[in-house]
């Protein structure tokens, strides 16, 4: 034990010292874990039950302290800090086969059963009383039973919640997911030996109240479920229905006779009706002329010909009832209903009053003298054979809960702790609760320097040997950082040298205005022959002449120019009268005003998803997101000053005016860094659109692996855009839905491959899970407000947890055991993905067309959950 326990204790000291003063993001516990692994090797490498592991851990620490204490004792009995901190005593008082007994026992972790109880006090009551408790107080009884009474509580009280039970039918352990509530402050007075007499009196009173409560609940149930048949109804409703029936208008005819008078005896209509028959029925029977010489077929109209006569009431009613009978019956029914309502209300109030009395039974001053505050909650998620562990620990100095999940330590709340720890929600629940004595302030109070009286924090709280150890580790860490920085600098220098190596010049495209975004570029002048330009202008002018109100999009199929170029040419065309009368500058101002007005109108519209004007015009995107006016004006000027705007003399002259205006803008008038940021955001918006579009196209082809990667990047990019404003990106719920559907379908496919049992297919299924599903789970868990994502993760996990305990080949069992902890890891730390997939180059026309096509197809086939 000395060779194991003392080294383990030493490593734990180092580990906790590093947690206090290390500059690293997380501390590596490998050395302490290796000692544990060596000790557990004899157990066939099976994962230890958590309670068994904790017991052994505490035993080791107790033994290590004992060894050290005996070495340093000076004639006095050594004190063991582990025993003083974690161990208490209880008195077992009972009767065994008619004989009374009393035993004092020591306890560390106090075990509690969870199944069948709703809160921690119910668990404790059941644990403190075993067997027939009445026999403990009777003199002449042979019954057996016992009570436990705490005589000494430890400063740190640990409750071990038994959330596992062995299913005899299935031959395997199962986890209990029942909800069990526990309070932040737990008063233990009722379980103390010194309070045994008053507690017994209160328990007897609670027992009597619960018996009375059962009787009241049975009486109330008879009022709420009245009747002798299989169907029961509230008595108040039965009396109300009877009152409504009696008060209905009486009829003297049978409903069957009434219908029979207007229906054919055979129950079917004749196929044909002769003119003489029509004459006999008369015009009131059928709305056709009786003099018609032509024989007509009767058209069968089931809904009109079988219509109930208007004088038949919608509800049944009594046939014969006198005014006196109705008056007496209404009076009785009204009175009975009022009596039943009063009885029901009184029963409910009495039940509520008794519940309240039971709740407050231990709230008097004498029973709230032993408060214990919840300090830590250990949580397990998963099934009996596999899962993931994390902890919540209360920071008493900051007055908040902290969540410790592997290398991630985050701020938390009582609400999050409740959701993860109580059970009944997802597969996570607490298996261990640690309470500390709320009156023992030394457990949480700050340490002070004895000489200066100042509060000790961080490294100052450590003894000198540990302080030196942490300082040495921090120096090693700083050296590692320096080496890392030097390595990065060397790589950057190498890349710089490589970039300076001269390369063969590539053929350059036609010159484009410096710094001009790609979505503002127009077809180069060399690409448009003079003949094509003339045809374009003629087509635009023709469209203008035919319909002045039509926008540029109306002729997009006729003239394949970008939406920007079309809008500008149309605006110039509409401003031709001003241009002809007042010259190019006046024509320019008229055209730019017309174009801005048109774009503003588009920005204010609410088009369907398939017609997103932001994709066609950067300025629409800027207007919707309230870009500065100077940014919008400069962008519009650049579009009017595009070198490709040289279709005819009028266009060229207006282009020159715009270019002159651009040159007149002073550097301090437009913040070019801000200008570039807005255009970069727009490029990001178009890129996000492409990721979304391609991902949805793959999804519709059922290529879920390919679709997933595109949708992941679409979601992440879109989330970043939406953080700057609601109109910066696309519908987040839409992307989230298809990302989630991809994961669910891939999960089902991988599970089917695993179930096949074929080695190659099993491996393929696990590759899908390890490389696609598992890395994506943190993306779905990071936002706890997305309930559908959290439910989807639980569905995927449950699918694989359902295999636990099923008969399968040993190699499959081994692979499943190795894989499940990765799947059940609740860490929300997002791990790195591969580089984003390359996007093809789309013109604005192609992008708008493909995006509209995919969005229209979604609207035709709505998906569940959208």
C-alpha positions, 0 to 999 in steps of 0.5 A: 500500500505504501508503494501505491497510496503515498505516490498517488497522494503525492501526484494528487497534491501536484495535480491540485497545486497545478489547478490552483496556479498553472498558466496552462489551459488545462492540467494533464492528470496522466501520472495520477491516472496511471497509478489508478490504472495499474491498481485496477488491472486485475479487474479484467480491464472493465470499467469500475462502478462509480461508487466502488471506484469512489470508495476505493479512492477515499480508502487510499487517501485515508490509508495514505494520511494514516501512514503519514500521521503515524510517521509524524505522531509524537506520543499522541493518537494520530488524527486522520484528516480524511476521517475527520472530514468525510466520516460520520456515525449513526446509531442503529436501534432495532428489534431482531426476532423480538430482541432489541439491539443498539449498534454505533456504526461509522459511515463515509458515503451514505447510500440512498435508493432512488427508485420510487421516491420523488425527493431527497427527504423521501429517500432519507426517510426510507433509508433511516427506517427499515422494517416494521417501525411500530415494533420498535416501541412495543414491548411484546412483539416478535417483529423485526425492524430498525431505525438509523439516527445520526449521532455525528455528522461529517463536515462534508456529507456525501450521499451516494444515489443508487441509479442502477438496478439489475434487471433479472429478466434481461440479465443486465444492469439498467439505469434509473432515469426517474426524477429526484429533486434535492434542495440547495439547503438540506436540514438534517435535524429530523434524522439526528439522534438527539431529536428522535422523540420529536421526530417519532411524534412528527412521523406518526402525525405525518402517517396519520395525515397521509392516511386521511389524505388517501381517504380524501383523495379517494372521495374526490376521485369518486366526484371526478370519475362518476359512473358504474361503467367503463367510462367515467365522467366528472359528476358536475358535468353529468348533472350539467348534461342532464340539466341541458337535456331537460331544458331542451325544446321538447319534440313530439315525434320520434327522430326515426319516424321524422326521417322516415317520412322524407326518405324512400322506403328502400333506402335508395333513390330511383334511377329515373323519374318520369314526367308524370311522377314529377307532376304528382310531386309538384313544384315544391318537391323538385325545382324543375318545371312540371311541364317538361316533356323530356325524361330526366335522370335524377341526380343523386346529391347525398349531402343535400337529399339526406339533410336533416329537416330544419325543425329537428333539433341538433341535440336530443330532447325529452318528448313529453315534459310539463312546465311543473315537471321541468321546474322541479327537475331544474331546481333539483339539478341546479341544487345538486350541481351546486352541492357537488361543486361545493363538496369538490372545492372543499375536498380540494382545499382540504387536500391542499391544506394537508399537503401544506401541513406535511411540508411544514411539519419540520419547519419549526425553529427547533428542526432547522438547526443543522443546515447543510449546503449543497457544494458539489453534484456529480452527474452521469449521462448514458446507460448502465454500461457506458456514459460520460461524467461531469460535475457542478461545484459551487463557488462560494466566493463568487456565489455561482455554480461552475461546471467542470466537464473534462478540460472545459470549466464554465459558469453555470446556473441552478437551472442548468444543474436542475435540468442535468441532475434531477433526472427525468430529462435526457439520460443525465442525472446525479449519482452523488451529492456532496453537502457541507456543514453550513455552520462550519465556515472554515470549509469555505472561508478565505485564508489569511496571512498570519503576519500581514492579515491579508487574504491569500489567493492563488499561489500564495495559498500553497505550501512552499514545496508545491509553490516551487513545483508550480513555478517550475512547471510554468517556466517549462510552459513558457519555454514551450510557448517560445519554441512554438512561436519560433517554429511558427516564425520560421514557417512564416519566413519560409513561406515568404521566401517561397512567395518571392520566387519569380514565376512565369506571368499568367495571362491577365484578364481585362483590367478591372477597377482596383479594389472592385468587388467581384459581384460588382464586376461586369463583362469586360469590353473585349467580351462584348462585341459592338454588335452585341452591345447595340442589340442589348441597348435596342432590347432595353430601349424596346422594353422601356418603350413597351412598358415603362413600369417594368423593372430590369428583372423583367428583361433578364432572360432577354439581355444577359447582363448582371442585375446591376448593369441592367438597372443602370442602363434602364435608369439611363434610358428613363433619364434620356429626356433630361440628358437630351435637354440639360446634358450628361451631368443632369442626366447622371443625377436623374439616372442615379436617383431613379436607380437608388429609388428602385433599389430602396423600393426593392429593399422595402419589399417582403419577397418570397424566399426564392426571390432574394433581392439581396443576392442580386444587388449589394446595395439592397443588402446594405440598405436593409442592414442600415449601412452608412449613407456614404458607403451606399453612395460610393458603391452606387457611384462605382457601379455607374462609373464601371468601364464596361458601361460603354454601350452608346454615347449616352452611357459613356458620357454618364460613366465619365461623370460618375468617374469624375465624381469618384475622383472628387471624393476626399479620403476623409469623406469615406472610411475605406476600412469600413467600406471594405468591411461592408463589402466583405460582409456581403461577400460572406453573405454570398458565400453562405448562400452558396454553402446553403444552396449546394448543401440543400441540393445534395440533401435532395439527392440524398447525398447526406455526407456531402450535404452535411459539410456544406450545411455545417459551414452554412450554419456557422457562417450564417450565425456569425452574420446574424450576430451583426443584424437580423437581415445579414444572413438567412433563416437560421431555423431552415439551415438548422433543420436540414443540418439536423436531418442530415445527422439523423439520417446518417446516424440511422445509416451508420446504425444499420451498418453496425447491425449488419455484423459484417466487419467492413460495414461495421467499420464503415458505420463507425467511421461515419459516426467518429468522423461526421456525427461525433464532431458535430454534436457539440455544434448542436449542444452549444445552444441550449435554447435549440430544443429540437437539436438537443432532442435530436442528439438524445435520439442519436445517443439512445439509438446506440445505447439501445444496443447495450445488453443485447447479445452480440459478437465479442468484437462488436461489443468491444467496438461499441464499448470503445465508441460509446464514451465518445458519443456520450461526451457532453462537452460543448467544446467545438473541435476543428473541422476539415477545411471548408469545401471549395465552392464553384464560381457562380455568376449572379444570374446562375446564383439567383437562378439555382437558389430560386430553384432549390427554395421553390422545391423546398416550398413544394415539399415542406419538411417536418419540423420546419 
